[in-house]
Amino acid sequence: MALALIAVSTLMVVLDSSIVTIAMPHAQADLHISANSRQWVVTAYTLAFGGLLLIGGRIADFAGRKRAFLIGLLGFAAASAIGGAAVNEAMLFGARALQGAFAALLAPAALSLVAVTFTEPAERARAFGVYGAVQGAGGAVGLILGGVLTEYADWRWCLFVNVPLAIAVAVFAPSTIRESRAEGDRRYDVPGAILATGGLTALVYGLTEAASSGVGRLAPVTVILLASAVVLLAAFVVREARTSHPLLPLRVVLDRNRGGMLLASLLIFAGMFGIFLFLTYFFQVNLGYNPLVAALAFLPFSSGIILTATLVSRLLNRFGPKPLLVTGTALGTAGLLLLTTLDEGSGWVGGVLPSEIVMSIGLGMVFVPISTVAMHGIAPHDAGVASAVINATQQVGGALGTALLNTLYVAAFSGYLASHAPANAQKVQLGAYLHGYHVAFAAGGGILALALVVFIVSINADRTTPADTV
């Protein structure tokens, strides 16, 4: 029951990054949001979420993980209700930022509760299997659910849906989940929190601006934001190395296995956005699918991750993490590169479905060991902040992937149009879309290949250590 409650809350946080994507055109029309401002429906959430994760993880450690879980859960539900009832763009953007702030408290509390609740090796592997399946499939589930709710209810239900889920979890959690908190020094590193929050916020914001139309990666605002992020995060590292009560103890990230896992996690989530972002366009622009059908076209991908992650949790103790990570990342890379073969005659069954199946199997093999190894051997005092760092790699990775792949896509699309005569304008434009997709999918595959190299070089945990207790 505790695992079910944690999984539902985690699913809410993960899918809220994508559930509004398909609903955005309807929200934009209803609230009269300008084209230049619509990105803030997503950006406001990711900015607050990514920027506040480290301090959220430390609050969970010190105030109590169960307490942080419940506060984050109910706050997330309240913010969702405000967003669903929005009467203008400012109210919607503010609610999305508030959702992100409470998610930054809820997400690390949830993962650290998995780590401290399940200590027997077999059940711990199963628990991380469920958590990995939710993390991996949440984005695709969000697209599907967003399409269904937008088509048959209203775009507002993409936000309202969190309210009954959160209330149901909050009813059972007090008697099911046990409290745990860090022992010893519980002082907050306020200067470190300011530097980390400012640095992560500037990084996510800068990467988002780099991918925005009318701004670009070389625009002054983008350069200033990214330079500020580098300075603030460098100052944060110096601060954490010198203070007696760091917000992020450097021992958390300097462990060979955990450090490699965090870097690979960032790369995998960056590459994954090549799947969601550009397949969404391919389904709706090239294949002419409506939003609901486009969302359902992701169903094999999310189902494959869930099924594979469930099976992999039983294999982790037998084979250890490295064979699963290497094999899974190789399959994910191959599946993403397979999408570069799409052409004008490709459909979903013959063109996209085989790639979805290969990628879902591969990534399903990866998400369970990622969470397990990243939390292995972490001191109970640091469980919340370690969970926050894992979530931060996913948020920053997603922002990085969006900025990089979208920039490459736009350049390829524009170059194709410039080099082809407009004899048949519609055919040339569809060809330009395909060329842009190919470049983005190839770049995403390259990013996953880098993650594969990181796994091969850095992971040396044997088959028994990932299941050891925290």
C-alpha positions as CSV (number, residue, x, y, z in Angstrom):
1,M,0.0,0.0,0.0
2,A,2.8,2.4,0.8
3,L,4.4,1.7,-2.6
4,A,1.1,2.2,-4.3
5,L,0.6,5.6,-2.7
6,I,4.1,6.7,-3.5
7,A,3.7,5.5,-7.1
8,V,0.5,7.5,-7.6
9,S,2.0,10.7,-6.2
10,T,5.1,10.2,-8.3
11,L,3.0,9.7,-11.4
12,M,1.2,12.9,-10.8
13,V,4.5,14.9,-10.7
14,V,6.0,13.2,-13.7
15,L,3.0,13.3,-16.0
16,D,2.3,17.0,-15.2
17,S,5.3,17.9,-17.3
18,S,3.6,16.5,-20.4
19,I,-0.2,16.3,-19.7
20,V,-0.8,19.9,-20.6
21,T,1.1,19.6,-23.9
22,I,-1.8,18.4,-26.0
23,A,-4.2,20.6,-24.1
24,M,-2.2,23.8,-24.7
25,P,-4.0,24.9,-27.9
26,H,-7.4,24.7,-26.2
27,A,-6.1,26.6,-23.1
28,Q,-4.5,29.2,-25.3
29,A,-7.7,29.9,-27.1
30,D,-9.9,29.8,-23.9
31,L,-7.7,32.2,-21.9
32,H,-6.5,34.3,-24.9
33,I,-2.8,33.5,-24.3
34,S,-0.5,35.0,-26.9
35,A,1.8,32.8,-29.0
36,N,4.9,34.3,-27.3
37,S,3.6,33.5,-23.8
38,R,2.2,30.0,-24.3
39,Q,5.5,28.3,-23.5
40,W,5.1,29.5,-19.8
41,V,2.4,26.8,-19.3
42,V,5.3,24.4,-19.3
43,T,8.2,26.6,-18.4
44,A,6.6,28.0,-15.2
45,Y,6.3,24.4,-13.9
46,T,9.8,23.2,-14.9
47,L,11.5,26.4,-13.6
48,A,10.0,26.1,-10.1
49,F,10.4,22.3,-10.0
50,G,14.1,22.3,-11.2
51,G,15.1,25.4,-9.3
52,L,13.8,24.3,-5.9
53,L,14.6,20.6,-5.9
54,L,17.7,20.7,-3.7
55,I,16.2,22.8,-1.0
56,G,13.0,20.6,-1.2
57,G,15.1,17.5,-0.7
58,R,16.8,19.0,2.4
59,I,13.5,20.1,3.9
60,A,12.3,16.5,3.4
61,D,15.4,15.2,5.2
62,F,15.1,17.6,8.2
63,A,11.4,18.2,8.6
64,G,10.5,14.5,8.1
65,R,9.9,12.7,4.7
66,K,6.3,11.7,5.5
67,R,5.4,15.3,6.6
68,A,7.1,16.7,3.4
69,F,5.3,14.1,1.3
70,L,1.9,15.1,2.7
71,I,2.5,18.9,2.5
72,G,3.9,18.6,-1.1
73,L,0.9,16.3,-2.1
74,L,-1.8,18.6,-0.7
75,G,-0.1,21.8,-2.0
76,F,0.3,20.2,-5.4
77,A,-3.5,19.4,-5.4
78,A,-4.4,22.9,-4.3
79,A,-2.2,24.5,-7.0
80,S,-3.7,22.1,-9.6
81,A,-7.2,23.2,-8.6
82,I,-6.2,26.9,-9.0
83,G,-4.8,26.2,-12.4
84,G,-7.9,24.3,-13.5
85,A,-10.0,27.3,-12.5
86,A,-7.8,29.9,-14.1
87,V,-9.6,32.8,-15.7
88,N,-6.5,34.4,-17.3
89,E,-3.0,33.5,-18.3
90,A,-1.4,35.1,-15.2
91,M,-3.5,32.8,-12.9
92,L,-2.6,29.7,-15.0
93,F,1.1,30.5,-15.1
94,G,1.2,31.3,-11.4
95,A,-0.6,28.0,-10.6
96,R,1.8,26.0,-12.7
97,A,4.8,27.6,-10.9
98,L,3.1,26.8,-7.5
99,Q,2.7,23.2,-8.8
100,G,6.4,23.0,-9.5
101,A,7.3,24.4,-6.1
102,F,5.3,21.7,-4.3
103,A,6.5,19.1,-6.7
104,A,10.1,20.0,-5.7
105,L,9.1,19.0,-2.1
106,L,7.0,16.0,-3.1
107,A,9.3,14.2,-5.6
108,P,12.4,13.9,-3.4
109,A,10.3,12.9,-0.4
110,A,8.6,10.2,-2.4
111,L,11.9,8.6,-3.7
112,S,13.6,8.8,-0.3
113,L,10.6,7.1,1.3
114,V,11.1,4.2,-1.2
115,A,14.7,4.0,-0.2
116,V,14.1,4.0,3.6
117,T,10.9,1.9,3.6
118,F,12.0,-1.1,1.6
119,T,15.1,-2.6,2.9
120,E,14.8,-6.4,2.2
121,P,16.7,-7.0,-1.1
122,A,13.9,-8.7,-3.1
123,E,11.1,-6.3,-2.1
124,R,13.5,-3.3,-2.5
125,A,14.2,-4.4,-6.1
126,R,10.4,-4.7,-6.8
127,A,9.8,-1.3,-5.2
128,F,12.4,0.4,-7.4
129,G,11.0,-1.5,-10.4
130,V,7.6,0.1,-9.8
131,Y,9.2,3.5,-9.2
132,G,11.3,3.2,-12.4
133,A,8.3,2.2,-14.5
134,V,6.4,5.2,-13.3
135,Q,9.3,7.5,-13.9
136,G,10.0,6.1,-17.4
137,A,6.4,5.9,-18.6
138,G,5.0,9.0,-16.9
139,G,5.7,11.4,-19.8
140,A,4.0,9.2,-22.3
141,V,1.1,8.5,-19.9
142,G,0.7,12.2,-19.5
143,L,0.4,12.7,-23.3
144,I,-2.3,9.9,-23.5
145,L,-4.2,11.2,-20.5
146,G,-4.0,14.7,-21.7
147,G,-5.4,13.7,-25.1
148,V,-8.3,11.7,-23.6
149,L,-9.3,14.5,-21.1
150,T,-9.0,17.2,-23.7
151,E,-11.1,15.3,-26.2
152,Y,-13.9,14.0,-23.9
153,A,-13.9,16.5,-21.0
154,D,-12.1,19.8,-21.0
155,W,-8.5,21.0,-21.0
156,R,-9.0,22.1,-17.4
157,W,-9.4,18.5,-16.3
158,C,-5.7,18.0,-17.2
159,L,-5.1,19.9,-14.0
160,F,-8.3,19.0,-12.0
161,V,-7.4,15.3,-12.3
162,N,-4.7,15.7,-9.7
163,V,-7.2,16.8,-7.0
164,P,-9.1,13.5,-6.4
165,L,-5.9,11.5,-6.8
166,A,-4.1,13.6,-4.2
167,I,-7.0,13.4,-1.8
168,A,-7.2,9.6,-2.1
169,V,-3.5,9.3,-1.4
170,A,-3.7,11.8,1.6
171,V,-6.5,9.7,3.2
172,F,-4.5,6.5,3.3
173,A,-0.9,7.8,3.7
174,P,-1.0,8.8,7.4
175,S,-1.7,5.3,8.5
176,T,0.4,3.5,5.8
177,I,3.7,5.4,5.4
178,R,6.0,5.7,8.4
179,E,7.9,8.8,9.2
180,S,11.7,9.1,8.9
181,R,14.0,12.0,9.1
182,A,17.7,12.8,9.2
183,E,19.6,12.5,12.5
184,G,22.3,14.7,13.7
185,D,23.0,18.2,12.3
186,R,19.8,19.7,10.8
187,R,20.9,23.2,10.1
188,Y,20.0,24.6,6.7
189,D,22.6,26.0,4.4
190,V,20.8,29.1,3.4
191,P,23.5,30.7,1.2
192,G,23.9,27.3,-0.6
193,A,20.2,27.1,-1.1
194,I,20.1,30.6,-2.7
195,L,23.1,29.7,-5.0
196,A,21.7,26.3,-6.0
197,T,18.1,27.6,-6.6
198,G,19.4,30.6,-8.5
199,G,21.8,28.5,-10.6
200,L,19.3,25.8,-11.4
201,T,16.6,28.3,-12.2
202,A,18.9,30.3,-14.5
203,L,20.1,27.1,-16.2
204,V,16.5,25.7,-16.9
205,Y,15.3,29.2,-17.9
206,G,18.3,29.8,-20.2
207,L,17.9,26.4,-21.9
208,T,14.2,27.1,-22.4
209,E,14.9,30.5,-23.9
210,A,17.5,28.9,-26.2
211,A,14.7,26.8,-27.7
212,S,12.1,29.6,-27.9
213,S,11.1,31.2,-31.2
214,G,12.2,34.7,-31.5
215,V,15.0,34.3,-28.9
216,G,17.5,31.6,-29.8
217,R,20.7,30.2,-28.3
218,L,22.9,33.2,-29.1
219,A,20.5,35.9,-27.9
220,P,21.8,38.1,-25.1
221,V,19.2,37.0,-22.6
222,T,20.1,33.3,-23.3
223,V,23.9,33.9,-23.0
224,I,23.4,36.0,-19.8
225,L,21.2,33.3,-18.2
226,L,23.5,30.5,-19.0
227,A,26.6,32.4,-17.9
228,S,24.9,33.3,-14.7
229,A,24.0,29.6,-14.2
230,V,27.6,28.6,-14.6
231,V,28.8,31.3,-12.1
232,L,26.2,30.5,-9.5
233,L,26.6,26.7,-9.7
234,A,30.4,27.0,-9.5
235,A,30.0,29.2,-6.4
236,F,27.6,26.6,-5.0
237,V,30.2,23.9,-5.4
238,V,32.8,26.0,-3.7
239,R,30.4,26.8,-0.9
240,E,29.5,23.1,-0.4
241,A,33.1,22.1,-0.2
242,R,33.8,24.6,2.6
243,T,30.7,24.7,4.8
244,S,30.2,22.4,7.8
245,H,26.5,21.8,7.0
246,P,26.2,21.6,3.2
247,L,22.9,21.6,1.3
248,L,24.4,19.0,-1.0
249,P,27.3,17.1,0.6
250,L,29.8,16.5,-2.3
251,R,30.1,12.9,-1.1
252,V,26.7,12.3,-2.6
253,V,27.8,13.1,-6.2
254,L,31.5,12.1,-6.0
255,D,30.8,8.4,-5.5
256,R,31.8,6.7,-8.7
257,N,28.7,4.7,-9.3
258,R,26.3,7.4,-8.2
259,G,28.1,10.1,-10.1
260,G,28.1,8.1,-13.3
261,M,24.5,7.3,-12.8
262,L,23.5,10.9,-12.4
263,L,25.4,12.0,-15.5
264,A,23.8,9.2,-17.5
265,S,20.4,10.0,-16.2
266,L,20.8,13.6,-17.4
267,L,21.8,12.4,-20.8
268,I,19.0,9.8,-21.1
269,F,16.3,12.3,-20.3
270,A,17.8,14.7,-22.7
271,G,17.7,12.1,-25.5
272,M,14.2,11.0,-24.6
273,F,12.7,14.3,-25.5
274,G,13.6,13.4,-29.1
275,I,10.8,10.8,-28.8
276,F,8.0,12.8,-27.2
277,L,8.5,16.2,-28.9
278,F,9.1,15.2,-32.5
279,L,6.9,12.1,-32.7
280,T,4.1,14.3,-31.5
281,Y,4.6,16.5,-34.5
282,F,5.1,13.6,-36.8
283,F,1.8,12.1,-35.7
284,Q,-0.2,15.3,-36.0
285,V,1.5,17.1,-39.0
286,N,2.7,14.3,-41.2
287,L,0.2,11.5,-40.4
288,G,-2.7,13.9,-39.8
289,Y,-3.8,12.4,-36.4
290,N,-6.1,14.3,-34.1
291,P,-4.8,15.0,-30.6
292,L,-6.4,11.9,-29.1
293,V,-5.2,9.5,-31.7
294,A,-1.7,11.0,-31.5
295,A,-1.7,10.5,-27.8
296,L,-2.9,6.9,-28.1
297,A,-0.1,6.2,-30.6
298,F,2.3,6.5,-27.6
299,L,0.5,3.7,-25.7
300,P,2.9,0.9,-26.8
301,F,5.8,2.9,-25.6
302,S,4.5,3.6,-22.1
303,S,3.1,0.0,-21.8
304,G,6.4,-1.5,-22.9
305,I,8.3,0.5,-20.3
306,I,6.0,-0.6,-17.5
307,L,6.1,-4.3,-18.4
308,T,9.8,-4.3,-18.9
309,A,10.6,-2.5,-15.7
310,T,8.4,-5.0,-13.8
311,L,10.4,-7.9,-15.2
312,V,13.7,-6.2,-14.8
313,S,13.2,-5.7,-11.1
314,R,13.3,-9.5,-10.7
315,L,16.6,-9.7,-12.7
316,L,18.5,-7.0,-10.9
317,N,19.7,-9.0,-8.0
318,R,20.6,-12.0,-10.3
319,F,22.7,-10.1,-12.9
320,G,23.6,-6.8,-11.2
321,P,22.9,-3.3,-12.7
322,K,25.6,-3.0,-15.3
323,P,24.5,-5.6,-17.8
324,L,20.9,-4.3,-17.7
325,L,22.1,-0.6,-18.0
326,V,24.4,-1.4,-21.0
327,T,21.9,-3.6,-22.8
328,G,19.0,-1.3,-22.2
329,T,20.8,1.9,-23.3
330,A,22.0,0.1,-26.4
331,L,18.5,-0.9,-27.3
332,G,17.2,2.6,-26.6
333,T,19.8,4.1,-28.8
334,A,19.0,1.6,-31.6
335,G,15.3,2.3,-31.3
336,L,15.8,6.0,-31.5
337,L,18.1,5.8,-34.5
338,L,15.6,3.5,-36.2
339,L,13.3,6.5,-36.4
340,T,15.7,8.2,-38.8
341,T,14.4,5.8,-41.5
342,L,10.9,7.4,-41.5
343,D,9.9,8.7,-44.9
344,E,6.9,10.1,-46.8
345,G,5.3,6.7,-47.0
346,S,5.9,5.6,-43.3
347,G,2.9,5.0,-41.2
348,W,2.5,4.2,-37.5
349,V,2.4,0.4,-37.7
350,G,5.4,-0.2,-40.1
351,G,7.4,3.0,-39.3
352,V,7.0,4.0,-35.7
353,L,5.7,1.0,-33.8
354,P,8.8,-1.2,-34.1
355,S,10.9,1.7,-32.8
356,E,8.6,2.3,-29.9
357,I,8.8,-1.4,-28.9
358,V,12.6,-1.5,-29.0
359,M,13.0,1.8,-27.1
360,S,10.4,0.8,-24.5
361,I,12.2,-2.5,-23.8
362,G,15.6,-0.7,-23.6
363,L,14.5,2.2,-21.5
364,G,12.5,-0.1,-19.2
365,M,15.7,-2.0,-18.5
366,V,17.4,1.3,-17.6
367,F,15.0,3.1,-15.3
368,V,15.0,0.5,-12.5
369,P,18.8,0.3,-12.0
370,I,19.1,4.1,-12.3
371,S,17.1,4.7,-9.2
372,T,18.5,1.7,-7.4
373,V,22.2,2.4,-7.9
374,A,21.8,6.2,-7.4
375,M,20.3,5.5,-4.0
376,H,22.5,2.6,-3.0
377,G,24.8,3.2,0.0
378,I,23.4,6.7,0.7
379,A,23.4,7.6,4.4
380,P,19.9,8.1,5.8
381,H,20.9,11.7,6.6
382,D,21.3,12.4,2.9
383,A,18.4,10.3,1.4
384,G,16.2,13.3,0.6
385,V,18.9,15.4,-1.1
386,A,20.1,12.4,-3.1
387,S,16.6,11.9,-4.3
388,A,16.5,15.6,-5.2
389,V,19.7,15.4,-7.3
390,I,18.2,12.4,-9.3
391,N,15.1,14.4,-10.0
392,A,17.2,17.5,-10.9
393,T,19.1,15.5,-13.5
394,Q,15.8,14.6,-15.1
395,Q,14.4,18.1,-15.1
396,V,17.6,19.7,-16.4
397,G,18.1,16.8,-18.9
398,G,14.6,17.4,-20.3
399,A,15.2,21.1,-20.6
400,L,18.6,20.5,-22.2
401,G,17.2,18.0,-24.7
402,T,14.3,20.3,-25.6
403,A,16.7,23.2,-26.3
404,L,19.3,21.3,-28.1
405,L,17.1,19.0,-30.3
406,N,14.7,21.8,-31.1
407,T,17.5,24.1,-32.2
408,L,18.9,21.3,-34.4
409,Y,15.5,20.6,-35.8
410,V,14.8,24.3,-36.7
411,A,18.2,24.6,-38.4
412,A,17.7,21.4,-40.4
413,F,14.1,22.4,-41.4
414,S,15.1,25.9,-42.5
415,G,18.1,24.6,-44.4
416,Y,16.0,22.0,-46.3
417,L,13.5,24.7,-47.3
418,A,16.3,27.0,-48.5
419,S,17.9,24.3,-50.7
420,H,14.8,23.0,-52.4
421,A,12.8,24.7,-55.1
422,P,9.2,25.4,-54.2
423,A,7.8,23.4,-57.2
424,N,5.4,21.7,-54.9
425,A,5.3,23.8,-51.7
426,Q,3.3,21.3,-49.6
427,K,5.5,18.3,-50.6
428,V,8.7,20.3,-49.9
429,Q,7.4,21.4,-46.5
430,L,6.6,17.9,-45.5
431,G,10.0,16.8,-46.7
432,A,11.5,19.6,-44.5
433,Y,9.6,18.3,-41.5
434,L,11.0,14.8,-42.1
435,H,14.5,16.1,-42.5
436,G,14.3,18.0,-39.3
437,Y,12.9,14.9,-37.5
438,H,15.8,12.8,-38.8
439,V,18.4,15.3,-37.5
440,A,16.7,15.5,-34.1
441,F,16.3,11.7,-33.8
442,A,20.0,11.2,-34.8
443,A,21.1,13.7,-32.2
444,G,18.9,12.1,-29.6
445,G,20.4,8.7,-30.4
446,G,23.9,10.2,-30.1
447,I,23.0,11.5,-26.6
448,L,21.9,8.1,-25.6
449,A,25.1,6.6,-27.0
450,L,27.0,9.0,-24.7
451,A,25.0,7.6,-21.8
452,L,26.0,4.1,-22.8
453,V,29.7,5.1,-22.7
454,V,29.2,6.6,-19.2
455,F,27.6,3.3,-18.0
456,I,30.4,1.2,-19.4
457,V,33.2,3.4,-17.9
458,S,31.7,4.4,-14.5
459,I,29.5,1.5,-13.2
460,N,31.3,-1.1,-11.2
461,A,28.7,-2.2,-8.7
462,D,28.3,-5.9,-8.5
463,R,25.1,-8.0,-8.5
464,T,24.7,-7.8,-4.7
465,T,25.4,-4.2,-3.8
466,P,22.4,-2.5,-5.4
467,A,20.1,-4.4,-3.2
468,D,21.9,-3.6,0.1
469,T,20.0,-1.4,2.5
470,V,20.5,2.3,2.7
